[in-house]
Amino acid sequence: MNMTFQSCVKIINEWDIVAARQLGRKISKEIGFGTVDQARITTAISELARNIFPYAGRGEICIEKVSESGKQGMIIVAKDKGPGIVDIRKVMQDGYTTSGGLGAGLPGVKRLMDSFDIESQH
């Protein structure tokens, strides 16, 4: 796999969530994703950034353009130094929430993306 480009948005306040969404839409459009996939990517980035802001306080969303065997794609990485996730299996259950929300965030991101992985140090 050839990494061709990486860009990051620091998530410090709610406006940074908007900036991360805009970057994701821009890159996905440049790569050639259709409007439905652009919306899926933008939604996933928004959910990831929305988890960073309240739970960790700050972090970043990084997007890498990649190409392999002539196919274009992207890798989205959400990083923070928050307290970590105690039980990853639990947070991946639809409806589980610690914030009073709908509990659709991370499970929703997993459904929207082709591949999904969580690493947490608690």
PyMOL commands that set and color helices and strands:
alter all, ss='L'
color gray80, all
select helices_A, chain A and resi 14-31+35-56+88-91+105-112
alter helices_A, ss='H'
color red, helices_A
select strands_A, chain A and resi 2-11+59-68+71-80
alter strands_A, ss='S'
color yellow, strands_A
deselect
rebuild
show_as cartoon
